[in-house]
Amino acid sequence: MFEVKDIPVSDSKREFYASLAQQLSGLLEGEPDAIANAANMSALIYQFLPDLNWAGFYFMRGSELVLGPFQGKTACVRIAVGRGVCGAAAERREPIVVPDVHAFPGHIACDSASRSELVVPLIKDGKVLGVLDLDSPSPNRFDEEDRQGCEALVGIYLKASDITL
């Protein structure tokens, strides 16, 4: 069993995400179960990425996203593709960084404490399989380096996991 270690504090987000990616790779190595891997990935992100109030997954089920493993307060269970930040990221097939969720048209407030959000779609073999969703109680929490770092984490997850629709 892989043992997660503390990630050294660094002034560089790039170094932080490289360390987080290394931890995630070790954690998921040899385990193909998509749900188990999503649960561990959510926990790892929530444990080490500062200033989050929610980290987790939504998976495509038909024409909507359905809640998967997460860390944080209870959440919305179903989100239509195209609705809210998660649904928009799935529809656009691209990550979305939202500095102020209250300014995002159609934002779904599952937790009224959330102020900013980062959503990365899970795309494998050209199909959107779901999204990774991160929420923060701080405005402007996420930036381009967070987006790139989380895209790399999603890539590790997709490579390790036997995930299909």
N, C-alpha and C positions, 0 to 999 in steps of 0.2 A: 504494500500500500504506500502510495506517495504521501510524504509529509509536507504540508504547506509551511513555509518559513516566512518570517517577517520580511517585508520588502523594504530595502534600505531607503531612507528619506533622501531625496535628490532634488536639486533645483531644476532639473531637466525633466519635463514630462516625457520626452522621448525615452530617456533612461528608465523612468518609472514604468512606462508601458512595456518596454522590452523585458523588464523584470517580471511584470505581471503576466506577460505572454509566456515566459519561460515556466512560471508556476502553473499556468493553465495547461500548457502542453504536458507537463509531468502529471498533473492531476487527471487528465483525460486519457492518457496513454493506455492503450489496451482495452478501453471501455467503449463499446460502440453504442450503448443505449442512449438515445437522444434525450429522454426525460431525465435520467440520472445525470447526464452531462450538463443539461440545462440547470438542474438544481445546484450542482456543484459550482458551475460558472457564476450563477446568480450570487451564491454565498461568497465566493472569492471576490467578486467585484464589490459587493456591499461591504465586505470586511476591510478592503484596502483602498478603495477609491473614496477620497474624503468628500464630505459635504453632500451625501446622497440621502434621500428619504425613501427611495424605491429603486430596485434593480431587478429586472426579470424579463420573462419571455411571454409573447403571445404567438400561438401557432395557427396557421390557416386551417380552417375547417369549412369547406364549401366556399362561400363568398364572404366569410367573416373571420376575424381574428378571435381566438378563444384563449383565455388566460392559461398560462403554463406556470412552471416553477418560478418563484420570486422570493425576494426578501423585502420586507416593509409592511406597511399597513394593508388591510384588505383592499382589493382592487376591483375595477370594472371587469366583468366576466367576458362580455362579448362586445366587439367593436367592428362595425361595418367597414369594409375597405373604402377608403376615401374620407372617413370621418375621423376627426381629431388628428393628432400628430402621428400616432401609430398607423392609423388607416391611410393617412396621406403618404407616409413613407412606403407603405406596402404598395399603394397605387402608383406612386412615382418610381418605385424600384430604386430608390436612392436614400442615403442617410439624410436626416433633417436635424439641424441644431436650432433650437428655439430659445433665444435669450430671455424672452418674457412670454410665458404661456398665455397670459391674459390678452396679449396682442395677437395671438394666433387665431385666425378665423375658424370657428367650429371646435375649439379646444374642448376636450372632455375632462372635467375636473373630478377625477376619481378621488384625489386627496387635495383638499383646498389649500394645504400648506405648500404644494408644489409651485415653484415660480419659474423654473427653466427645465428644459427637457432635451434629451438626445435619443434619437431612435435610429437604429441600423437594421435594414431589412436582411433577412436570411435568404439568400438566393443561391440555389444549387441547380445545376443543369438547366439554367434559364427559368426556373420556377421560383416564385416567392413562397417560401415555406413558413414564414413568420417574421417576427421582429424581436430585436433586443431593445428594451425600453429602459432608460435611466432618467430619474427625476431628481431634482434638487430643490430644497427650500430657498436657495439663493438665486437671485436674478443673475443672468450672464455667467452661470457656472461653467458652461461647456464652450469649448472653442475648437478650432480646426485640429489642434493636436489631439484633443479628446476624441474627435470624430475618427481621425486616422488610427489612433490607438485602439478604439473599440471595433473598428472595421477589421483590424488585424486579429483581435480576440475572436470575433465572429468567424473569421476564416479558419482559425484553429478549431473552433467548435464544429464547423461544418465538415472539416476534414476528418475529425475523429469520430463523428456521430453518424449512425446509420439512420438518417432522417429522410422521410418521404412524406408525400401527401396521402 
